[in-house]
Amino acid sequence: MTFSNKLLTNAARLITVNETGEIVQVTRACEQLFAANQSELVGQNFYSLVESDMLLNQQASDLPLALIEPIPTQILTNPELKLVVKPRSTKICEQKFITFHFEHLGKPTSKLENFEVVNENSSYFSLVLDPLSFFEINEHGQLTYLSESWHTLLGNSLHSPKALAWSDIIHPDDRAIIKHHLNQIVNLNQVIRLRCRVRDKQDNYNWFLIEASPYLTTENTISGIAGNIITVIEEREMVLFNNPEDDRFHNLLKAAPVGIFRAYIDGIIYYTNQKCCDITGQQATQIIGNSWLKYIHDDDFDRILEEFKLALKTDQEFIAEYRFLESSGEIRWVIAHIVVELNEHSLPVGLIGTLTDINELKITTEKLNQSELVGNRIARILDNSQNQILVFDEYNLKFRLTNRTARQTLGYTEIELQHLAITDLLSEFDETEIRQLLRPLKIGIRNRITLETRLERANGSGFPVEMNIEYSSIEAPPAYIAFIQDLTERYAQVATIEYQATHDALTRLPNRELLLSQLNHRIEQAEIEEHSIGLIMLDVDGFKEINDAFGHRYGDLLLQKIADRLGSELSKNTFTARLGSDEFALIIDPISSPHQSLETALRVRSSLSRPFQVEDLNLRIDVSTGIALYPYHGPEAEVLMRCAEVAMTHAKQTGRVASVYNSALDSQNPQRVILVSQLADALKHNQLVLHYQPKINLSTSDMCGVEALVRWQHPSRGMVGPDIFIPAAERNEIILPLTAWVLDQALSDCRQWREAGLDLKVSVNLSARNLQDTTLPKEIGALLKKHQVSSENLKLEITESSLLTDPARAKRVARALDNMGISLSIDDFGTGFFSLANLKQLPVDELKIDRSFVSQMHQQSDDAAIVRSTIELAHNLGLNVVAEGVENQHCWDQLAELKCDSAQGFFMAPPMAAEDLLNWRL
């Protein structure tokens, strides 16, 4: 009796059914249970032979047998027997089967639901918990459990399995592969079937197909491996494929020109010859233990699986052609021929297959087919394509084929093109450059190259194209195929879009974007050529009034006429742009001197002052222009634009025709902002000094006071005047410590003058921030005490605008200072928006008339009238008047005639150092 027959007879009571319940396999041990032999049982419906209610309602499991709950049932033909059964599901060639394991026999005490309760130590309990061939291995590789079936089947008496390692009962040649599979089970949480030889008591080895899976704890963690025997491999099967003594058969398999493999009925391979390894590019150890379907290409898998199922259902041989992936990732074509191996009962027990390598044949056939079709294929493409197509030779680059569209576009006949090469149409490239460009296609680095270039027509004209070039080795000899798209229309659309993005839609002049781009480009050239550039920005005065009075239509027509006149009367070297609304800009490049830009600005103003005929209206305009120069006012276009705008604003405010940029006009001058950031260091390192300008009594010509003016001895820029950094400092917190320093130094100098016999009142300017500082009176009081100077020797000058930030707080601070005996003066009177009501409420005793009215009063009657009115107003309010900016005798005489109290200016004395003041006399 063979070992497998011994197993089936002595221990295994198994019945396998298909999805309909039809018995397809039964062990002999079941014959006595059902009182029928195997041949009689095969084909019958299993559920008609047993009490089936619970079996039909119970879902079959694919867990190891030890983990499947037993179900009580009863055989209808033998009702005296009671038993339990474990249904276990399995798949064979993708078909579902259920195997029923009968594990206990006995006589029922009553109905099926009333089974005897047995003791855990009874043989019955042992039999229920110990299925046919169950085993467990812990994490240390030790056998922690072997069912009784192992003792029966192997003839062993294993009383202390915990001391036994799994490798002790495995054939030495199988241990490495088994260890690999066991590691896969634990590390990858996989269920694996494996083939191995197990040692019995007589040291003989028997072949088994075993299924093993991870053993899970109640916390769902892996604590070991559980498994059982799936089937016994007949000794004759292993001898057939593995016995090296059978030289004839072994040599036959080794020399076979095809790959040969053998698999279990579920498709798992357990034998392969060397040729099969060569074809697949896998080692035997990689193939054995895996399904023959594993390496089939994804695109072929579903088709092959369906064809294989169909072959099994129809009892046909399976023959199919498909691709599979080699271990290197390459694709290879094979033909597989598989037959099902049947046992003595005509039931499927395994698969025998061959693999034939047809890769080279497939490639050759494909090339031949493509070669035969290529002529027709290209001809159809050429005839039907609307794009231009050029096919040119790999070696001489001459045209072989061209389509009708290409010939019509290029203006050549087919014969003329056959005498030309691609280099004749591409003027941008010579032959060497073309071959270098095509090289990546030829050596296979690229499948396609794309480039934008120009093709030349037969008449010599060119047009823009996009060329997509591919290499075709199918041609004889090989050739390049160029697919050409005419980009003329696209380029025209892009040009239109770019024009719209860079030009003003109303006047068609360049816009601000293009002006900045042009200016930066010209600055780069000017830097190389070392010449200057002039930028003029102009604003149309009164344009808003024209728009409001006559409507936007007339305003737009006027702007168009202004643009036309600028374009017609300026030189071609002048770049003209509209910046928006009523602003225009001109680039004068190059200029020989700064004066040239001013001349151009005056010429523009003269041209635009002539009347414009706008339909039925005759309109006159004036313009204000601002001028910035490269490199004097900035190194970049954005900086020059800002400088020109500052100058233009100044011209508009002062009523000038043109104004050249000056940093004194610009409170936001970047250099000025940098200086302010350096003021803290200047205060710390004593870089500031005070100069004093005398105030002269117009009646007696005596010095009646001085004004403190701060100067900065900058380490790199020399002496910097207050007009450069004070305006920006006033918008920053730095003005507070700066004012404190000026007060401290001025009072110190005042004490020294007094000690030298010169008793003077010193005036110090306060900013708006100082007047919002309620601690100022206390701080000044401390300084007066420190230097032992009377409050009557200090005058504080405030501007009209400084009182407008928070008038209530400013008045409180001013009254506090007045209460200390410190007199207050309104500086730059007439330039702000101060009301007479505020003037009457403030504790001031002096007005200082701004220099802008005083300096031109002998020439401008309006200025003279303002000065006269201010003096009369001040005297009527009981205030003294100081005139600033007296630069000549005429101003002095006029002010004396108008009874002005005192004056200061360069005509009498410039600002001077404190020590120089002691020796100065008018």
LUMFI-10440 format. One record per residue (C-alpha): x, y, z; residue in three letters. Coordinates in steps of 0.1 Angstrom, whole numbers, plus 2048, in hexadecimal, padded with zeros to 3 digits. Example, Ala and Ser with C-alpha at 12.3 -4.5 7.8 and 13.67 -1.06 7.14 Angstrom:
2
87B7D384Eala
8897F5847ser
//
This chain:
922
800800800met
80E8227F7thr
81383C811phe
7F7852803ser
7DF834804asn
7E982D828lys
7E1852830leu
7BF85181Eleu
7B582F82Dthr
7C0834851asn
7B8858858ala
7A986E83Cala
78386F83Aarg
78088981Fleu
765891805ile
76A8AD7ECthr
74C8BC7DAval
7488D77BFasn
7328F67C1glu
7128E27BAthr
71A8C97D5gly
7248AD7BDglu
73F8967CCile
75E8977B7val
7778857CFgln
77386E7EDval
78C85A802thr
788835809arg
78483C82Eala
76284B826cys
75582A817glu
74C81B839gln
73B83C843leu
72483C825phe
72281681Fala
72D81C7FBala
74D81A7E8asn
75F8377D8gln
7528327B4ser
72E8327C1glu
7338527D6leu
7448677BAval
72987A7A7gly
70E8797C2gln
7028997D3asn
71389B7F5phe
6F78AF806tyr
6DE8937FEser
6F387A812leu
6F588E833val
6E08A284Aglu
6E88C2837ser
6D68E0847asp
6F38EC85Bmet
70C8E4840leu
6F98F8826leu
6F691683Easn
71B915849gln
734928833gln
75291382Aala
773922837ser
796922828asp
7A792384Aleu
7BE907857pro
7A98E9863leu
7B28EF888ala
7A1911886leu
781905876ile
7638FE88Dglu
7558DB88Apro
7318D7880ile
71C8B988Cpro
70B8A5870thr
6FC882869gln
6FF86A84Cile
6DC862840leu
6E683E834thr
6F6837855asn
6E2849870pro
6F283688Dglu
71284A888leu
71786C896lys
734882889leu
7418A5885val
74E8B4865val
7638D285Blys
75C8E2839pro
77B8F2829arg
77A905808ser
7959037EEthr
79B90D7CAlys
7A88F77AFile
7B090878Ecys
799925798glu
77C90D79Fgln
76D90D7C2lys
76B8EC7D6phe
7628E37F9ile
7748C680Cthr
7618B782Aphe
7788A9845his
76688F85Bphe
77788F87Dglu
76287B896his
74C85B896leu
73584F8B0gly
7118478B9lys
6F88648BEpro
6E78678E0thr
6C88778D1ser
6C38918B5lys
6E08A28A2leu
6DF8C08B9glu
6E48AB8D8asn
70889F8D7phe
71A8908F4glu
7318A7908val
753899909val
77189F91Fasn
78E8B4911glu
7A6897917asn
79087E905ser
79C86F8E4ser
77D87F8D4tyr
7888A28DEphe
7AB89B8D2ser
79E88F8B1leu
7878AD8ACval
7A38C68B4leu
7BE8B28A2asp
7B38B187Dpro
7C389B863leu
7E68AA863ser
7E78CA876phe
8078D9884phe
8138FA894glu
83590B895ile
83D9278ADasn
8529468A6glu
8729348B0his
86D919895gly
8638FE8AEgln
8468E58A8leu
82E8ED8C4thr
8128D68B7tyr
80E8B78A1leu
7ED8A689Cser
7E98808A3glu
7E787C87Dser
80C88487Btrp
814867893his
7FE84F87Ethr
80985B85Cleu
82E85D864leu
83184187Dgly
841859896asn
83A85B8BBser
8418808C1leu
83A8848E6his
84D8A58EBser
8488B98CBpro
8528DA8DClys
8768CF8DDala
8758C88B8leu
87E8E189Cala
86B8DF87Btrp
88C8DB869ser
8928BA87Casp
8778A8868ile
87E8B8846ile
8958AA82Chis
8B78BE82Cpro
8B38C7807asp
8918D780Easp
8998EB82Darg
8A590B81Bala
88690E805ile
86F906822ile
880920838lys
87B93A81Chis
85693181Ahis
851932840leu
861955840asn
849960825gln
82C95483Aile
836968858val
844987847asn
82A98B82Cleu
80D97C83Fasn
807964822gln
7F894181Eval
81092B80Bile
8109087FDarg
8318F67FDleu
83F8D47F3arg
8588C280Acys
8648A1817arg
85D89783Bval
87187D84Farg
860860860asp
86D84A87Dlys
880834865gln
892853856asp
87F84F836asn
87286F825tyr
84F872817asn
84388F800trp
8268A580Bphe
8148C47FDleu
80F8DA81Cile
7FB8F9821glu
80791183Cala
7FB933848ser
80294D864pro
7F4943886tyr
7E2961895leu
7DC9688B9thr
7BC9778C7thr
7CD9998C3glu
7D199289Easn
7F79908A0thr
80C974890ile
81A95D8AAser
824940895gly
81A92A877ile
7FD911874ala
7F98F8858gly
7ED8D684Casn
7F38BD830ile
7E08C4810ile
7EA8A47FEthr
8048887FDval
81B8887DEile
81F8657D1glu
8428587D2glu
84084F7AEarg
8398737A5glu
8588807B6met
86D8647A7val
86186E784leu
86D891787phe
8888927A2asn
89A8717A2asn
8BD877794pro
8C2851791glu
8A9850774asp
8C385E75Casp
8AF85873Carg
89086B747phe
8A5886759his
8BB88B73Aasn
89C88C724leu
88C8A8739leu
8AD8BB73Alys
8B38B9714ala
88F8C170Bala
88D8DF6F4pro
86E8EC706val
8688F672Agly
8568DB73File
8458E1760phe
82D8CE776arg
8148DD78Eala
7FA8D37A8tyr
7D68D679Dile
7D48F97ACasp
7F0905794gly
80D9067ADile
82D8F979Cile
8418DE7ADtyr
8598D5791tyr
86A8E7774thr
8868DD75Casn
8A38F3754gln
8958FF732lys
87790D744cys
88E92175Acys
8A292D73Basp
88293972Aile
87394B748thr
894959755gly
88C94B778gln
89E93378Fgln
88D912796ala
88991D7BBthr
87793C7AEgln
85F928798ile
85790B7B0ile
83C9147C9gly
82C92F7B3asn
80F92C79Bser
816928776trp
800946770leu
81695E785lys
82C96D76Atyr
81297174File
811995741his
7F49AA74Fasp
7E69B072Casp
7E498A725asp
7DA97D748phe
7B497F746asp
7B496F723arg
7CB95272Dile
7B794C74Eleu
79694A73Bglu
7A4933720glu
7B391D73Bphe
79291A74Elys
78191272Dleu
79A8F6725ala
7948E6748leu
76F8E7744lys
76F8D8722thr
78B8BE72Aasp
7A08CD70Egln
7C58D370Dglu
7D08F7714phe
7E59076F9ile
7EB92C6F9ala
8039476EEglu
80B963707tyr
82497B715arg
835979737phe
84D98F74Aleu
87098374Fglu
88298B770ser
8959A675Dser
8749B7754gly
8769AD72Fglu
85899F71Dile
85A97D70Darg
84296A6F7trp
83B9446FEval
8229296F5ile
815915712ala
8078F270Fhis
7F78E472Eile
7E48C4735val
7D18B8754val
7DF899765glu
7C3882772leu
7C586778Dasn
7B784478Aglu
794851791his
79786A774ser
79988778Cleu
7B18A5786pro
7CF8A379Dval
7E98B878Bgly
7F68CA76Cleu
8118C2753ile
81C8DF73Dgly
8368EA723thr
84390C71Aleu
8519146F7thr
8659346F1asp
8579466D2ile
8659686DAasn
87D96B6BDglu
86395C6A5leu
8499756B1lys
8619936ACile
86C98768Athr
84898167Fthr
83D9A368Bglu
8599B4678lys
8509A2658leu
82C9AB65Casn
8359CF662gln
84D9D0644ser
8329C362Dglu
8199DD63Aleu
8309FB63Eval
82CA0761Agly
807A0761Basn
807A1663Earg
81CA33635ile
80AA38615ala
7E8A3B627arg
7F7A53641ile
806A69625leu
7E6A6A612asp
7CEA7162Easn
7E2A88645ser
7DCAAD645gln
7FEAB3654asn
81EAB4640gln
831A93641ile
855A8F635leu
867A6D635val
88CA71630phe
8A9A5862Easp
8BEA5064Dglu
8DFA5063Atyr
8DDA6D620asn
8C0A80630leu
8AFA8260Elys
889A8160Bphe
87AA5F602arg
855A67606leu
841A8760Bthr
81BA8C60Casn
806AA35F7arg
801ABD614thr
827AC1618ala
82DAC55F3arg
812ADF5EFgln
81EAF360Ethr
843AF2604leu
83CAF95DFgly
851ADB5D2tyr
847ABE5BBthr
84CA9A5C7glu
86AA965B0ile
87AAB65BBglu
878AAB5DFleu
888A8A5D8gln
8A8A9C5CEhis
8A8AB15EEleu
8B2AA8612ala
8A2AB4632ile
8C0ACC637thr
8B5ADF617asp
895AE9629leu
8A4AF164Bleu
8BAB0F648ser
8BFB1166Eglu
8D3AF066Ephe
8F0AE265Aasp
8F4ABC654glu
909AB6672thr
8F0AC7689glu
8D3AB467Aile
8E5A9267Farg
8EDA9C6A3gln
8C9AA56A8leu
8BDA8469Aleu
8D6A6E6ACarg
8C1A676CCpro
8A6A586B5leu
8BEA426A3lys
8CEA336C2ile
8ADA2F6D3gly
8B0A486EFile
892A5B6E3arg
872A506D0asn
86BA726C3arg
87AA956C2ile
866AB56BEthr
874AD66B3leu
867AF86A8glu
879B05689thr
874B14667arg
870B03646leu
879B13625glu
862B13607arg
86DB0F5E3ala
868B355DEasn
881B3C5FBgly
867B47615ser
866B36637gly
84BB2D64Fphe
84BB21673pro
844AFC67Aval
844AE2695glu
856AC268Bmet
851AA169Casn
86BA8868File
86BA62695glu
883A4768Atyr
876A29677ser
88CA0A676ser
8719F7663ile
879A0A643glu
8949FB62Cala
8ABA0D631pro
8A0A1E651pro
891A4164Fala
885A5F663tyr
861A6A661ile
85AA8F668ala
836A9A670phe
834ABF66Aile
81BAD8677gln
819AFB669asp
81BB15685leu
815B34671thr
7F2B3967Eglu
7FCB316A2arg
819B496A0tyr
801B64693ala
7E9B5D6B0gln
806B5F6C9val
812B7F6BAala
7EFB8E6BDthr
7EDB836E1ile
80FB916E9glu
806BB26D7tyr
7E6BB56EBgln
7FABAE70Bala
814BC8704thr
800BE46F3his
7E5BFC6FDasp
7C5BF36EBala
7B9C186E7leu
7D8C296DAthr
7EBC0A6CDarg
80AC176DFleu
820C006F4pro
813BFC718asn
825BFE739arg
82FBD9737glu
841BDE716leu
850BFF720leu
860BEF73Fleu
86DBD3729ser
87BBEB70Fgln
88AC0172Aleu
89CBE473Basn
8A9BD871Ahis
8B6BFA710arg
8C6BFF733ile
8DABDE72Dglu
8E6BEC70Cgln
8EEC0E71Bala
903BFE736glu
918BEC71Bile
91AC0A704glu
91EC23721glu
903C3C717his
8E6C4D728ser
8C0C49724ile
8A4C6172Bgly
882C57737leu
866C71735ile
844C6C745met
828C8473Cleu
805C8974Aasp
7E9C9B737val
7DDCB874Easp
7B7CBC750gly
7AFC9B73Ephe
796C91759lys
783CB1753glu
781CAA72Eile
774C87735asn
75BC9474Easp
74FCB0738ala
74CC9E716phe
74CC7971Fgly
764C5D71Bhis
760C5A6F6arg
770C7D6F1tyr
78AC7470Bgly
794C546F8asp
795C676D6leu
7ABC816E6leu
7C4C676F3leu
7C6C576D1gln
7CEC796C1lys
7E9C7F6DCile
7F9C5D6D4ala
7F8C656AFasp
809C876B4arg
824C786CAleu
82BC5E6B1gly
82DC75693ser
842C916A3glu
85CC7E6B7leu
87AC6D6A8ser
87AC486A0lys
893C426BCasn
879C4D6D5thr
865C316E4phe
842C3D6EDthr
829C2B704ala
808C31715arg
80AC2873Aleu
7E4C2B741gly
7C9C45744ser
7D9C66739asp
7FEC5D73Fglu
818C57724phe
83DC4F725ala
85AC5470Dleu
87CC4370Cile
898C596FCile
8B5C426F4asp
8D0C4C6F2pro
8D4C6F700ile
8F4C846FEser
8ECC9871Dser
8D0C9C738pro
8C6CBC727his
8BBCA9708gln
89FC9871Bser
893CBA728leu
893CC8704glu
87ECAA6F9thr
866CAF715ala
862CD470Bleu
85DCCA6E7arg
842CB16F0val
830CCB705arg
831CE46E8ser
824CCA6D0ser
807CBF6E6leu
7FECE36EFser
7F0CE86CBarg
7CACE26CApro
7BBCC06C2phe
79DCBD6ACgln
787CA26BCval
769C9F6A5glu
756CC06ABasp
76CCCB6C8leu
78CCDF6C8asn
79FCD46E8leu
7BECE26F7arg
7D3CD0711ile
7F3CD5725asp
80ACBB733val
821CB6751ser
841CA274Cthr
859C91762gly
87CC86758ile
893C6A765ala
8B5C62757leu
8C9C42756tyr
8E2C3D766pro
8DEC5C77Ctyr
8BDC5378Chis
8BCC2E78Dgly
8CAC0D77Epro
8A9BFC776glu
889C04762ala
872C02781glu
888C1B794val
889C34776leu
863C31772met
85EC3A796arg
876C57794cys
866C65775ala
844C63786glu
851C767A4val
85FC9178Eala
83EC9377Amet
829C9679Athr
840CB27A5his
83CCC4784ala
817CC1786lys
816CCE7AAgln
82DCEB7A3thr
81ECF4781gly
83ECEE76Farg
840CE174Bval
85BCC8753ala
86DCBC772ser
88DCA7774val
88EC8E790tyr
8A0C997B0asn
8A3C847CFser
898CA27E3ala
876C9F7D3leu
872C7A7DDasp
868C71800ser
869C4D7F7gln
88BC4E7E7asn
89BC2C7EEpro
8BCC3C7F8gln
8AAC53810arg
899C35820val
8BBC24824ile
8C8C43835leu
8ABC4384Dval
8B3C1F856ser
8D7C2A85Egln
8CBC47874leu
8CBC32894ala
8F1C2B88Fasp
8F6C50887ala
8E7C5A8A9leu
8FBC408BBlys
91CC4A8ABhis
918C708ADasn
916C75888gln
8FCC9188Aleu
904CB688Eval
8EFCD5892leu
8F3CF587Dhis
8E1D15886tyr
8D2D2F86Egln
8CED5287Dpro
8ACD6487Elys
8B1D8A878ile
89BDA6885asn
890DBA867leu
88EDDA87Aser
8B0DD988Dthr
8C3DC0877ser
8CCDAE898asp
8CDD8889Cmet
8AED7F8B0cys
8B0D598B0gly
8BCD3B89Dval
8ACD1C88Eglu
8BDCFA895ala
8C2CE5875leu
8CFCC2878val
8EBCB5860arg
8F8C9285Dtrp
91DC8C859gln
919C6B846his
938C55845pro
936C4F820ser
91FC6A812arg
92DC88824gly
917CA3832met
8F2C9A82Cval
8D7CB682Fgly
8B7CB2842pro
8A1CB2823asp
8B0C91819ile
8A8C7C839phe
890C9084File
870C8B839pro
874C6583Aala
87FC6685Fala
85EC78868glu
84BC5985Carg
85FC43873asn
864C3F898glu
888C4B894ile
87BC6F894ile
875C6D8BAleu
899C668C4pro
8A6C7D8A9leu
891C9B8B6thr
89DC938DAala
8C1C948CEtrp
8BBCB68BCval
8ABCC58DBleu
8C7CB98F1asp
8E2CC68DBgln
8D1CE78D4ala
8CCCEF8F9leu
8F0CE5900ser
8FCCFE8E5asp
8E4D188F3cys
8F4D16915arg
917D19906gln
90CD388F3trp
8FED48912arg
91ED40925glu
931D52908ala
91AD7090Cgly
901D698EFleu
8DDD658FBasp
8C9D568DFleu
8A8D448DAlys
8ACD248C7val
890D158B2ser
88DCEF8AEval
875CDE895asn
85CCC58A1leu
84BCAA88Cser
827C9D88Dala
832C7F8A1arg
842C968BBasn
821CA88C0leu
80FC878C6gln
828C7E8E2asp
818C89903thr
839C83915thr
84BC9E900leu
845CBB919pro
854CA7935lys
872C9D920glu
879CC1916ile
876CCC939gly
890CB3943ala
8A8CC0928leu
8A3CE5932leu
8ACCDB956lys
8CACC694Alys
8D9CE3937his
8CCCFF94Egln
8BCD11931val
89DD26936ser
87DD1C923ser
87DD40914glu
89CD36900asn
88AD1A8EEleu
871D1D8D1lys
861CFE8C1leu
856D0089Cglu
839CEB891ile
829CE786Fthr
804CEB866glu
802CC785Aser
811CBA87Bser
7F2CC688Dleu
7DACB3877leu
7E2C8F882thr
7D1C918A3asp
7C8CB68A9pro
7BBCB18CCala
7DACA08D9arg
7F1CB88C6ala
7E0CD68D7lys
7E4CC68F9arg
809CC18F4val
80CCE58E6ala
7FACF4904arg
810CE091Cala
82FCEE90Bleu
821D1190Casp
81AD0D931asn
83FD06935met
847D28926gly
853D19905ile
847D2D8E7ser
839D1D8C7leu
83CD268A3ser
828D1B884ile
842D1186Aasp
83CD11844asp
81CD25848phe
806D26829gly
810D0381Bthr
7F7CEF82Fgly
7D2CEE837phe
7D1CFF858phe
7B2D13862ser
7B3D34873leu
79CD2688Eala
7B8D0D897asn
7D2D28896leu
7BED3E8AElys
7BAD218C7gln
7DFD178C7leu
7F8D278DFpro
810D338C3val
822D558C2asp
832D5389Fglu
82BD4B87Bleu
846D42862lys
83DD4983Eile
849D2C827asp
866D34810arg
852D2A7F1ser
83FD4B7F5phe
85CD61800val
877D587E7ser
863D637C8gln
84ED7F7D8met
862D9B7C6his
859D8A7A4gln
837D7A7ABgln
81CD937B6ser
807D767C3asp
822D6B7DAasp
827D8F7E6ala
801D927EDala
802D71802ile
820D7D816val
80FD9F81Darg
7EED8F827ser
800D7683Ethr
813D92850ile
7F4DA7855glu
7E1D88862leu
7FCD7F87Aala
7FFDA2888his
7DADA488Casn
7DBD848A1leu
7F8D928B5gly
812D7A8A6leu
835D8189Aasn
83FD78876val
85FD68869val
865D66843ala
87AD48837glu
88ED46817gly
89AD6A814val
8B4D677F8glu
8B9D8B7ECasn
8B7DB07F5gln
896DB47E3his
885D9B7FAcys
895DAC819trp
888DCE80Easp
865DC2806gln
862DB0828leu
86FDCE83Bala
855DE4828glu
839DCB832leu
844DCE857lys
84EDA9859cys
85EDA387Basp
87CD8D872ser
88BD78856ala
8A4D5D84Fgln
8B5D5282Fgly
8D6D4F81Cphe
8D5D74814phe
8DDD7B839met
8EED5B845ala
8F0D3683Cpro
8EDD1B857pro
90DD1986Bmet
91ED05887ala
917D0F8ABala
93AD1C8B1glu
939D32891asp
91AD4389Dleu
92DD558B9leu
942D698A0asn
926D6F886trp
919D92881arg
902D9F866leu
//
